[in-house]
């Protein structure tokens, strides 16, 4: 048993030594990229630095991604990146990179990897290979090399055995501290997302109010005004021309029914009555029936808060409308589950694909869901099929 433990411990230390050698080898690209990064700043005034940054920054991101994977695996946890999303055309991206703290953490990693990190990582392979080098030298250089081997090889190997694990762990923890997505940055990013979502929700709400006002003004309000005029004229004609008065009253009654239809349409646009009557699952089934494409529905969710049900309903309605308008699909499907804290919906079709998540329709769906800490993901390769995944955080009623 002891021999097995010793062999396992030796194998682990040899593995960590090889890992440290790889860490140490990253000294060369780290130093090169650090120098090129520093050159990008003054050369940026001449425009050359922007072009250079387009090569240097992605190369740095690739190097740090490899170190995140290796160090994260060594520590038994993931080390997440936190880059701000790239914006604009390629030539203006370096301007956004300059304001991204994650890119500066990458540069800090380059400096660490080329200095202190190199020292931490080069020691284990040096402590192990130096006695081996002296042994080779002893066969060719004479007695003094044997003296070095006998006197110093033992302490060096002992130092290697004792320090290889803490040195490799120290390098991994240092990289986690430099490259990791710290809590403060995560909270700042989350606050920014909430502020952006709130602003988009307010804009959407204001647009909805304007739409409702426009629908009422152009529809029900105009018809009700017409009813008032017809009734007023009928009142004047009631004594002199009863038949004309009766015709005006019939017209007023018909106009009143049309006004009621307009009001129902406006109400359905705010919160469909089927949601209040049957909940989200029943409303989706009713929605699928009206779609000209066969839709398989498998939604098993409890009653949820009305705003969440409304957002999910209109999101699925937009997805099914896109299927009818653009997909040329022969069938579609909708599924939904709820795990006690998050509503998950999937809409798909067997159409030609190519759906764009940045289009106005799906972008509007994403904004609607973002108000509830939700997300939307679109998988729509050319030739299909298209799958739209939506998630919303919510609690049941």
C-alpha positions as a Markdown table, in Angstrom:
| # | Residue | x | y | z |
|---|---|---|---|---|
| 1 | Unk | 0.0 | 0.0 | 0.0 |
| 2 | Unk | 2.8 | 2.4 | 0.9 |
| 3 | Unk | 4.6 | 1.6 | -2.3 |
| 4 | Unk | 1.4 | 2.4 | -4.3 |
| 5 | Unk | 1.0 | 5.7 | -2.4 |
| 6 | Unk | 4.6 | 6.6 | -3.2 |
| 7 | Unk | 4.2 | 5.8 | -6.8 |
| 8 | Unk | 1.0 | 7.8 | -7.1 |
| 9 | Unk | 2.7 | 10.7 | -5.3 |
| 10 | Unk | 5.7 | 10.5 | -7.6 |
| 11 | Unk | 3.4 | 10.4 | -10.7 |
| 12 | Unk | 1.5 | 13.5 | -9.4 |
| 13 | Unk | 4.6 | 15.4 | -8.8 |
| 14 | Unk | 6.0 | 14.6 | -12.2 |
| 15 | Unk | 2.7 | 15.7 | -13.7 |
| 16 | Unk | 2.8 | 19.0 | -11.9 |
| 17 | Unk | 6.5 | 19.4 | -13.0 |
| 18 | Unk | 5.5 | 19.0 | -16.6 |
| 19 | Unk | 2.6 | 21.4 | -16.1 |
| 20 | Unk | 5.0 | 23.9 | -14.5 |
| 21 | Unk | 7.3 | 23.5 | -17.5 |
| 22 | Unk | 4.4 | 24.4 | -19.7 |
| 23 | Unk | 3.6 | 27.4 | -17.5 |
| 24 | Unk | 7.3 | 28.5 | -17.8 |
| 25 | Unk | 7.3 | 28.1 | -21.6 |
| 26 | Unk | 4.4 | 30.6 | -21.8 |
| 27 | Unk | 7.0 | 33.2 | -20.8 |
| 28 | Unk | 8.0 | 33.7 | -24.4 |
| 29 | Unk | 4.5 | 34.5 | -25.9 |
| 30 | Unk | 3.6 | 36.4 | -22.8 |
| 31 | Unk | 6.7 | 38.7 | -23.0 |
| 32 | Unk | 6.2 | 39.2 | -26.8 |
| 33 | Unk | 2.5 | 40.0 | -26.4 |
| 34 | Unk | 3.2 | 42.4 | -23.5 |
| 35 | Unk | 5.7 | 44.3 | -25.6 |
| 36 | Unk | 3.4 | 44.5 | -28.6 |
| 37 | Unk | 0.5 | 45.6 | -26.3 |
| 38 | Unk | 2.7 | 48.5 | -25.0 |
| 39 | Unk | 3.6 | 49.4 | -28.6 |
| 40 | Unk | -0.1 | 49.6 | -29.5 |
| 41 | Unk | -0.6 | 52.6 | -27.3 |
| 42 | Unk | 1.8 | 55.1 | -28.9 |
| 43 | Unk | 1.3 | 53.6 | -32.4 |
| 44 | Unk | -2.4 | 54.1 | -32.0 |
| 45 | Unk | -1.9 | 57.8 | -32.5 |
| 46 | Unk | -0.7 | 57.0 | -36.0 |
| 47 | Unk | -3.4 | 54.5 | -36.7 |
| 48 | Unk | -1.0 | 51.6 | -36.9 |
| 49 | Unk | -1.6 | 50.6 | -33.3 |
| 50 | Unk | -5.3 | 49.9 | -34.1 |
| 51 | Unk | -4.4 | 47.4 | -36.7 |
| 52 | Unk | -1.7 | 45.9 | -34.5 |
| 53 | Unk | -4.3 | 45.6 | -31.6 |
| 54 | Unk | -6.6 | 43.6 | -33.9 |
| 55 | Unk | -4.0 | 40.9 | -33.9 |
| 56 | Unk | -2.5 | 41.3 | -30.4 |
| 57 | Unk | -5.6 | 41.5 | -28.3 |
| 58 | Unk | -7.3 | 38.3 | -29.7 |
| 59 | Unk | -4.0 | 36.5 | -29.4 |
| 60 | Unk | -3.8 | 37.5 | -25.8 |
| 61 | Unk | -7.3 | 36.4 | -25.2 |
| 62 | Unk | -6.5 | 33.0 | -26.7 |
| 63 | Unk | -3.4 | 32.6 | -24.4 |
| 64 | Unk | -5.4 | 33.7 | -21.3 |
| 65 | Unk | -8.2 | 31.3 | -22.2 |
| 66 | Unk | -5.8 | 28.4 | -22.3 |
| 67 | Unk | -4.4 | 29.4 | -18.9 |
| 68 | Unk | -7.9 | 29.8 | -17.5 |
| 69 | Unk | -8.7 | 26.2 | -18.6 |
| 70 | Unk | -5.4 | 24.7 | -17.2 |
| 71 | Unk | -5.4 | 26.7 | -13.9 |
| 72 | Unk | -9.2 | 26.1 | -13.4 |
| 73 | Unk | -8.7 | 22.4 | -13.9 |
| 74 | Unk | -5.8 | 22.3 | -11.4 |
| 75 | Unk | -7.9 | 24.2 | -8.8 |
| 76 | Unk | -11.0 | 22.2 | -9.5 |
| 77 | Unk | -13.1 | 25.3 | -10.5 |
| 78 | Unk | -13.9 | 27.3 | -13.6 |
| 79 | Unk | -12.2 | 30.7 | -14.1 |
| 80 | Unk | -14.7 | 32.7 | -16.2 |
| 81 | Unk | -13.8 | 35.5 | -18.5 |
| 82 | Unk | -15.8 | 38.7 | -18.3 |
| 83 | Unk | -15.1 | 40.5 | -21.6 |
| 84 | Unk | -17.4 | 43.3 | -22.6 |
| 85 | Unk | -19.2 | 42.5 | -25.9 |
| 86 | Unk | -17.4 | 43.7 | -29.1 |
| 87 | Unk | -19.2 | 46.6 | -30.7 |
| 88 | Unk | -19.0 | 48.3 | -34.1 |
| 89 | Unk | -16.8 | 47.4 | -37.0 |
| 90 | Unk | -13.4 | 45.9 | -36.4 |
| 91 | Unk | -11.3 | 49.0 | -36.7 |
| 92 | Unk | -13.1 | 50.8 | -33.8 |
| 93 | Unk | -13.0 | 47.8 | -31.4 |
| 94 | Unk | -9.6 | 48.7 | -29.9 |
| 95 | Unk | -11.3 | 51.9 | -28.6 |
| 96 | Unk | -13.8 | 49.7 | -26.7 |
| 97 | Unk | -11.0 | 47.3 | -25.6 |
| 98 | Unk | -9.2 | 50.2 | -23.9 |
| 99 | Unk | -12.2 | 50.7 | -21.6 |
| 100 | Unk | -12.7 | 47.0 | -20.8 |
| 101 | Unk | -11.3 | 46.0 | -17.4 |
| 102 | Unk | -11.1 | 42.4 | -18.5 |
| 103 | Unk | -8.6 | 43.3 | -21.3 |
| 104 | Unk | -6.4 | 45.1 | -18.8 |
| 105 | Unk | -6.5 | 42.1 | -16.6 |
| 106 | Unk | -5.2 | 40.1 | -19.6 |
| 107 | Unk | -2.4 | 42.6 | -19.9 |
| 108 | Unk | -1.7 | 42.2 | -16.2 |
| 109 | Unk | -1.5 | 38.4 | -16.7 |
| 110 | Unk | 1.1 | 38.9 | -19.5 |
| 111 | Unk | 3.3 | 40.9 | -17.2 |
| 112 | Unk | 2.9 | 38.4 | -14.4 |
| 113 | Unk | 3.6 | 35.4 | -16.7 |
| 114 | Unk | 6.8 | 37.1 | -18.0 |
| 115 | Unk | 8.1 | 37.9 | -14.5 |
| 116 | Unk | 7.0 | 36.4 | -11.2 |
| 117 | Unk | 4.9 | 33.6 | -12.8 |
| 118 | Unk | 8.0 | 32.5 | -14.8 |
| 119 | Unk | 10.0 | 32.2 | -11.6 |
| 120 | Unk | 7.3 | 30.2 | -9.8 |
| 121 | Unk | 7.0 | 27.8 | -12.7 |
| 122 | Unk | 10.6 | 27.4 | -13.7 |
| 123 | Unk | 11.8 | 26.2 | -10.2 |
| 124 | Unk | 10.2 | 22.7 | -10.2 |
| 125 | Unk | 11.7 | 21.6 | -13.5 |
| 126 | Unk | 15.0 | 23.1 | -12.6 |
| 127 | Unk | 15.1 | 21.4 | -9.2 |
| 128 | Unk | 14.4 | 18.1 | -10.9 |
| 129 | Unk | 16.6 | 18.3 | -13.9 |
| 130 | Unk | 19.7 | 19.8 | -12.3 |
| 131 | Unk | 20.8 | 16.6 | -10.5 |
| 132 | Unk | 20.1 | 14.7 | -13.8 |
| 133 | Unk | 22.3 | 17.2 | -15.7 |
| 134 | Unk | 25.1 | 16.7 | -13.1 |
| 135 | Unk | 24.9 | 13.0 | -13.4 |
| 136 | Unk | 25.4 | 13.3 | -17.2 |
| 137 | Unk | 28.2 | 15.8 | -16.6 |
| 138 | Unk | 29.9 | 13.5 | -14.0 |
| 139 | Unk | 30.6 | 10.8 | -16.7 |
| 140 | Unk | 32.4 | 13.4 | -18.8 |
| 141 | Unk | 33.8 | 16.1 | -16.6 |
| 142 | Unk | 35.6 | 14.3 | -13.9 |
| 143 | Unk | 35.5 | 14.0 | -10.1 |
| 144 | Unk | 34.3 | 17.5 | -9.3 |
| 145 | Unk | 31.0 | 16.8 | -11.0 |
| 146 | Unk | 30.5 | 13.7 | -8.8 |
| 147 | Unk | 31.1 | 15.8 | -5.8 |
| 148 | Unk | 28.4 | 18.2 | -6.9 |
| 149 | Unk | 26.1 | 15.3 | -7.5 |
| 150 | Unk | 26.7 | 13.6 | -4.2 |
| 151 | Unk | 26.5 | 16.8 | -2.1 |
| 152 | Unk | 23.7 | 18.7 | -3.6 |
| 153 | Unk | 21.5 | 16.3 | -5.5 |
| 154 | Unk | 19.8 | 15.0 | -2.4 |
| 155 | Unk | 18.8 | 18.5 | -1.1 |
| 156 | Unk | 17.7 | 19.6 | -4.6 |
| 157 | Unk | 15.5 | 16.5 | -5.1 |
| 158 | Unk | 14.0 | 16.9 | -1.6 |
| 159 | Unk | 13.3 | 20.6 | -2.3 |
| 160 | Unk | 11.6 | 19.5 | -5.6 |
| 161 | Unk | 9.5 | 16.9 | -3.8 |
| 162 | Unk | 8.3 | 19.4 | -1.1 |
| 163 | Unk | 7.8 | 22.5 | -3.3 |
| 164 | Unk | 6.4 | 21.3 | -6.6 |
| 165 | Unk | 2.8 | 21.1 | -5.4 |
| 166 | Unk | 2.7 | 24.5 | -3.6 |
| 167 | Unk | 4.5 | 26.3 | -6.4 |
| 168 | Unk | 2.1 | 24.9 | -9.1 |
| 169 | Unk | -0.9 | 25.7 | -6.9 |
| 170 | Unk | 0.5 | 29.2 | -6.2 |
| 171 | Unk | 0.8 | 29.9 | -9.9 |
| 172 | Unk | -2.8 | 28.7 | -10.5 |
| 173 | Unk | -4.2 | 30.8 | -7.7 |
| 174 | Unk | -2.4 | 33.8 | -8.9 |
| 175 | Unk | -3.8 | 33.4 | -12.4 |
| 176 | Unk | -7.3 | 33.0 | -10.9 |
| 177 | Unk | -6.8 | 36.2 | -9.0 |
| 178 | Unk | -5.7 | 38.1 | -12.1 |
| 179 | Unk | -8.0 | 36.6 | -14.7 |
| 180 | Unk | -11.0 | 35.6 | -12.7 |
| 181 | Unk | -14.3 | 37.5 | -12.9 |
| 182 | Unk | -14.2 | 39.1 | -9.5 |
| 183 | Unk | -17.4 | 39.7 | -7.5 |
| 184 | Unk | -17.3 | 43.5 | -7.7 |
| 185 | Unk | -17.0 | 43.4 | -11.5 |
| 186 | Unk | -19.8 | 40.8 | -11.7 |
| 187 | Unk | -22.1 | 43.0 | -9.6 |
| 188 | Unk | -21.2 | 46.1 | -11.6 |
| 189 | Unk | -22.0 | 44.2 | -14.8 |
| 190 | Unk | -25.3 | 42.9 | -13.4 |
| 191 | Unk | -26.3 | 46.5 | -12.3 |
| 192 | Unk | -25.5 | 47.7 | -15.8 |
| 193 | Unk | -27.7 | 44.9 | -17.3 |
| 194 | Unk | -30.5 | 45.8 | -15.0 |
| 195 | Unk | -30.3 | 49.5 | -15.8 |
| 196 | Unk | -30.2 | 48.7 | -19.5 |
| 197 | Unk | -33.2 | 46.3 | -19.2 |
| 198 | Unk | -35.1 | 48.9 | -17.1 |
| 199 | Unk | -34.5 | 51.6 | -19.7 |
| 200 | Unk | -35.6 | 49.2 | -22.5 |
| 201 | Unk | -38.7 | 48.2 | -20.5 |
| 202 | Unk | -39.7 | 51.8 | -19.9 |
| 203 | Unk | -39.3 | 52.5 | -23.6 |
| 204 | Unk | -41.3 | 49.5 | -24.5 |
| 205 | Unk | -44.0 | 50.4 | -22.0 |
| 206 | Unk | -44.1 | 54.0 | -23.3 |
| 207 | Unk | -44.5 | 52.6 | -26.9 |
| 208 | Unk | -47.3 | 50.3 | -25.7 |
| 209 | Unk | -49.1 | 53.2 | -24.1 |
| 210 | Unk | -48.8 | 55.3 | -27.3 |
| 211 | Unk | -50.1 | 52.3 | -29.3 |
| 212 | Unk | -53.1 | 51.9 | -27.0 |
| 213 | Unk | -53.9 | 55.6 | -27.2 |
| 214 | Unk | -53.6 | 55.5 | -31.0 |
| 215 | Unk | -55.9 | 52.5 | -31.2 |
| 216 | Unk | -58.5 | 54.0 | -28.9 |
| 217 | Unk | -58.3 | 57.4 | -30.7 |
| 218 | Unk | -58.5 | 55.9 | -34.2 |
| 219 | Unk | -61.0 | 53.1 | -33.4 |
| 220 | Unk | -63.3 | 53.1 | -30.4 |
| 221 | Unk | -63.2 | 56.8 | -29.7 |
| 222 | Unk | -64.0 | 57.7 | -33.3 |
| 223 | Unk | -66.9 | 55.2 | -33.4 |
| 224 | Unk | -68.3 | 56.4 | -30.1 |
| 225 | Unk | -68.2 | 60.0 | -31.3 |
| 226 | Unk | -70.1 | 58.8 | -34.5 |
| 227 | Unk | -72.7 | 57.2 | -32.3 |
| 228 | Unk | -73.2 | 60.4 | -30.4 |
| 229 | Unk | -73.7 | 62.3 | -33.6 |
| 230 | Unk | -76.1 | 59.7 | -35.0 |
| 231 | Unk | -78.2 | 59.7 | -31.9 |
| 232 | Unk | -78.3 | 63.5 | -31.9 |
| 233 | Unk | -79.6 | 63.6 | -35.5 |
| 234 | Unk | -82.1 | 60.9 | -34.8 |
| 235 | Unk | -83.4 | 62.9 | -31.9 |
| 236 | Unk | -84.0 | 65.9 | -34.1 |
| 237 | Unk | -85.7 | 63.7 | -36.8 |
| 238 | Unk | -87.8 | 61.7 | -34.5 |
| 239 | Unk | -90.9 | 64.0 | -34.9 |
| 240 | Unk | -90.5 | 65.0 | -38.5 |
| 241 | Unk | -89.0 | 61.8 | -40.1 |
| 242 | Unk | -89.4 | 58.7 | -37.9 |
| 243 | Unk | -88.0 | 56.4 | -40.6 |
| 244 | Unk | -84.8 | 58.4 | -41.0 |
| 245 | Unk | -84.5 | 58.5 | -37.2 |
| 246 | Unk | -84.9 | 54.7 | -37.0 |
| 247 | Unk | -82.2 | 54.2 | -39.7 |
| 248 | Unk | -79.8 | 56.5 | -37.8 |
| 249 | Unk | -80.5 | 54.5 | -34.6 |
| 250 | Unk | -79.8 | 51.2 | -36.4 |
| 251 | Unk | -76.5 | 52.7 | -37.7 |
| 252 | Unk | -75.7 | 53.9 | -34.2 |
| 253 | Unk | -76.3 | 50.4 | -32.8 |
| 254 | Unk | -74.0 | 48.8 | -35.4 |
| 255 | Unk | -71.3 | 51.4 | -34.8 |
| 256 | Unk | -71.6 | 50.7 | -31.0 |
| 257 | Unk | -71.0 | 47.0 | -31.7 |
| 258 | Unk | -68.0 | 47.9 | -33.8 |
| 259 | Unk | -66.7 | 50.1 | -31.0 |
| 260 | Unk | -67.0 | 47.2 | -28.6 |
| 261 | Unk | -65.0 | 45.0 | -30.9 |
| 262 | Unk | -62.3 | 47.6 | -31.1 |
| 263 | Unk | -62.2 | 47.8 | -27.3 |
| 264 | Unk | -62.0 | 44.0 | -27.0 |
| 265 | Unk | -59.1 | 44.1 | -29.5 |
| 266 | Unk | -57.3 | 46.7 | -27.5 |
| 267 | Unk | -57.8 | 44.7 | -24.3 |
| 268 | Unk | -56.6 | 41.5 | -26.0 |
| 269 | Unk | -53.4 | 43.4 | -26.9 |
| 270 | Unk | -52.8 | 44.3 | -23.3 |
| 271 | Unk | -53.7 | 41.0 | -21.7 |
| 272 | Unk | -55.5 | 38.3 | -23.7 |
| 273 | Unk | -58.5 | 37.1 | -21.8 |
| 274 | Unk | -57.6 | 33.5 | -22.4 |
| 275 | Unk | -54.6 | 34.0 | -20.2 |
| 276 | Unk | -56.8 | 35.0 | -17.3 |
| 277 | Unk | -59.2 | 32.2 | -18.0 |
| 278 | Unk | -56.9 | 29.2 | -18.8 |
| 279 | Unk | -53.4 | 30.3 | -17.8 |
| 280 | Unk | -50.3 | 30.1 | -19.9 |
| 281 | Unk | -50.6 | 26.5 | -20.9 |
| 282 | Unk | -54.2 | 26.9 | -22.1 |
| 283 | Unk | -53.4 | 30.2 | -23.8 |
| 284 | Unk | -50.6 | 28.6 | -25.8 |
| 285 | Unk | -52.8 | 25.7 | -26.9 |
| 286 | Unk | -55.4 | 28.2 | -28.0 |
| 287 | Unk | -52.8 | 30.2 | -29.8 |
| 288 | Unk | -51.5 | 27.1 | -31.6 |
| 289 | Unk | -54.9 | 26.2 | -32.9 |
| 290 | Unk | -55.1 | 29.4 | -34.8 |
| 291 | Unk | -51.8 | 28.9 | -36.6 |
| 292 | Unk | -52.1 | 27.5 | -40.1 |
| 293 | Unk | -49.0 | 25.2 | -39.5 |
| 294 | Unk | -49.5 | 22.1 | -37.3 |
| 295 | Unk | -48.1 | 22.9 | -33.9 |
| 296 | Unk | -47.4 | 20.2 | -31.3 |
| 297 | Unk | -47.8 | 21.7 | -27.8 |
| 298 | Unk | -46.3 | 20.2 | -24.6 |
| 299 | Unk | -46.5 | 22.8 | -21.9 |
| 300 | Unk | -46.8 | 21.8 | -18.2 |
| 301 | Unk | -46.5 | 24.9 | -16.0 |
| 302 | Unk | -48.5 | 26.2 | -13.1 |
| 303 | Unk | -50.3 | 29.5 | -12.9 |
| 304 | Unk | -47.7 | 32.3 | -12.9 |
| 305 | Unk | -47.8 | 36.0 | -12.2 |
| 306 | Unk | -49.9 | 37.8 | -14.9 |
| 307 | Unk | -47.0 | 39.9 | -16.3 |
| 308 | Unk | -44.8 | 36.8 | -16.7 |
| 309 | Unk | -47.6 | 34.9 | -18.4 |
| 310 | Unk | -48.3 | 37.9 | -20.7 |
| 311 | Unk | -44.6 | 38.3 | -21.6 |
| 312 | Unk | -44.2 | 34.5 | -22.3 |
| 313 | Unk | -47.4 | 34.4 | -24.3 |
| 314 | Unk | -46.5 | 37.3 | -26.6 |
| 315 | Unk | -43.0 | 36.0 | -27.0 |
| 316 | Unk | -44.3 | 32.6 | -28.3 |
| 317 | Unk | -46.9 | 34.4 | -30.4 |
| 318 | Unk | -44.0 | 36.3 | -32.1 |
| 319 | Unk | -42.1 | 33.1 | -32.7 |
| 320 | Unk | -45.1 | 31.3 | -34.2 |
| 321 | Unk | -45.8 | 34.4 | -36.4 |
| 322 | Unk | -42.2 | 34.3 | -37.7 |
| 323 | Unk | -42.7 | 30.6 | -38.4 |
| 324 | Unk | -45.8 | 31.3 | -40.5 |
| 325 | Unk | -44.3 | 34.4 | -42.3 |
| 326 | Unk | -40.7 | 33.4 | -43.0 |
| 327 | Unk | -39.9 | 29.7 | -42.2 |
| 328 | Unk | -41.9 | 27.9 | -44.9 |
| 329 | Unk | -42.3 | 25.1 | -42.3 |
| 330 | Unk | -44.5 | 22.1 | -42.5 |
| 331 | Unk | -44.7 | 21.7 | -38.7 |
| 332 | Unk | -43.8 | 23.5 | -35.5 |
| 333 | Unk | -43.6 | 22.6 | -31.8 |
| 334 | Unk | -43.7 | 24.4 | -28.4 |
| 335 | Unk | -42.7 | 23.0 | -25.1 |
| 336 | Unk | -42.6 | 24.5 | -21.6 |
| 337 | Unk | -41.4 | 23.5 | -18.2 |
| 338 | Unk | -41.1 | 25.1 | -14.8 |
| 339 | Unk | -38.7 | 24.1 | -12.1 |
| 340 | Unk | -39.9 | 26.2 | -9.2 |
| 341 | Unk | -38.0 | 29.3 | -10.0 |
| 342 | Unk | -37.5 | 29.5 | -13.8 |
| 343 | Unk | -39.9 | 29.2 | -16.7 |
| 344 | Unk | -38.3 | 27.5 | -19.7 |
| 345 | Unk | -40.0 | 27.6 | -23.2 |
| 346 | Unk | -38.8 | 26.2 | -26.5 |
| 347 | Unk | -40.4 | 27.0 | -29.9 |
| 348 | Unk | -39.2 | 25.4 | -33.0 |
| 349 | Unk | -40.0 | 24.5 | -36.6 |
| 350 | Unk | -38.7 | 22.4 | -39.5 |
| 351 | Unk | -38.4 | 25.4 | -41.9 |
| 352 | Unk | -35.6 | 26.8 | -43.8 |
| 353 | Unk | -33.8 | 28.4 | -40.9 |
| 354 | Unk | -31.7 | 31.6 | -41.1 |
| 355 | Unk | -33.6 | 33.4 | -38.3 |
| 356 | Unk | -31.7 | 36.4 | -37.0 |
| 357 | Unk | -31.8 | 37.0 | -33.3 |
| 358 | Unk | -31.0 | 40.7 | -34.0 |
| 359 | Unk | -34.0 | 41.2 | -36.1 |
| 360 | Unk | -36.7 | 43.6 | -34.9 |
| 361 | Unk | -39.2 | 40.8 | -33.9 |
| 362 | Unk | -36.8 | 38.6 | -31.9 |
| 363 | Unk | -35.0 | 41.6 | -30.5 |
| 364 | Unk | -38.3 | 42.8 | -29.2 |
| 365 | Unk | -38.9 | 39.4 | -27.6 |
| 366 | Unk | -35.5 | 39.5 | -26.0 |
| 367 | Unk | -36.2 | 43.0 | -24.5 |
| 368 | Unk | -39.6 | 41.9 | -23.2 |
| 369 | Unk | -38.0 | 38.9 | -21.5 |
| 370 | Unk | -35.0 | 40.9 | -20.1 |
| 371 | Unk | -37.5 | 42.8 | -18.0 |
| 372 | Unk | -38.0 | 39.6 | -16.0 |
| 373 | Unk | -34.3 | 38.6 | -15.9 |
| 374 | Unk | -35.0 | 36.4 | -18.9 |
| 375 | Unk | -33.0 | 35.4 | -21.9 |
| 376 | Unk | -33.5 | 34.3 | -25.5 |
| 377 | Unk | -31.3 | 32.0 | -27.5 |
| 378 | Unk | -31.8 | 31.3 | -31.2 |
| 379 | Unk | -30.3 | 28.3 | -33.1 |
| 380 | Unk | -31.3 | 28.6 | -36.7 |
| 381 | Unk | -28.7 | 27.3 | -39.2 |
| 382 | Unk | -29.3 | 27.7 | -42.9 |
| 383 | Unk | -31.6 | 24.9 | -44.0 |
| 384 | Unk | -33.2 | 24.6 | -40.6 |
| 385 | Unk | -34.5 | 23.6 | -38.2 |
| 386 | Unk | -35.0 | 26.6 | -36.0 |
| 387 | Unk | -35.1 | 26.4 | -32.2 |
| 388 | Unk | -35.8 | 29.4 | -30.0 |
| 389 | Unk | -35.1 | 28.9 | -26.3 |
| 390 | Unk | -36.5 | 31.3 | -23.7 |
| 391 | Unk | -36.1 | 31.5 | -20.0 |
| 392 | Unk | -37.8 | 33.7 | -17.4 |
| 393 | Unk | -37.2 | 34.0 | -13.6 |
| 394 | Unk | -40.4 | 33.9 | -11.7 |
| 395 | Unk | -42.2 | 32.4 | -8.7 |
| 396 | Unk | -45.6 | 30.6 | -8.9 |
| 397 | Unk | -48.8 | 32.1 | -7.6 |
